[in-house]
Amino acid sequence: MNKAKIYKPSKTAMQSGMRNTKSWILEFESMNKEINPLTGWISSKDTISEVRMKFSTKELAIAYAKKNNVKYKVVETKKRTFIKKSYADNFLK
């Protein structure tokens, strides 16, 4: 049985915009992880773990998982809070 994680990607530190954070990702989890003795890297013979599917809404991703009998977990995103700061605040305290 395949397991999947449904999440909304967060903004990376290298970008200033929110372009790649609007879609929901369904990503399959790898079952057979093993360490390659030659390189020491973690590898898997399961190629389904390389599949990442994009959906416009969370409901579409959940519907796809239910239709294809995939166990899934939804990781909700945290709401960003903005703290308004002024340069003058440095000198008022």
KAFENUR-V309395 format. One record per pair of residues at least 24 apart in sequence whose ideal C-beta (glycine too) atoms are under 10 Angstrom apart, sorted by sequence separation. I is the first residue (numbers start at 0). J is the second residue. If there is no record, write none. Layout:
BEGIN
<<I:J> <I:J>>
END
This chain:
BEGIN
<<3:27> <4:28> <26:50> <27:51> <2:27> <3:28> <25:50> <26:51> <27:52> <1:27> <2:28> <25:51> <26:52> <1:28> <2:29> <24:51> <25:52> <2:30> <24:52> <25:53> <1:30> <23:52> <24:53> <25:54> <0:30> <22:52> <23:53> <24:54> <22:53> <23:54> <21:53> <22:54> <23:55> <25:57> <22:55> <23:56> <19:53> <21:55> <22:56> <23:57> <25:59> <23:58> <25:60> <23:59> <24:60> <25:61> <22:59> <23:60> <22:60> <23:61> <25:63> <25:64> <27:69> <28:70> <8:51> <28:71> <1:45> <3:47> <25:69> <27:71> <28:72> <2:47> <8:53> <26:71> <1:47> <25:71> <1:48> <3:50> <5:52> <25:73> <26:74> <1:50> <3:52> <5:54> <7:57> <23:73> <24:74> <6:57> <5:57> <7:60> <23:76> <5:59> <6:60> <5:60> <5:61> <20:76> <3:60> <5:63> <5:64> <3:63> <3:64> <2:64> <17:79> <1:64> <3:67> <5:69> <1:67> <3:69> <5:71> <6:72> <7:73> <1:68> <2:69> <3:70> <4:71> <5:72> <6:73> <7:74> <9:76> <0:68> <1:69> <2:70> <3:71> <4:72> <5:73> <6:74> <7:75> <8:76> <9:77> <0:69> <1:70> <2:71> <3:72> <4:73> <5:74> <6:75> <7:76> <10:79> <0:70> <1:71> <2:72> <3:73> <4:74> <5:75> <6:76> <9:79>>
END
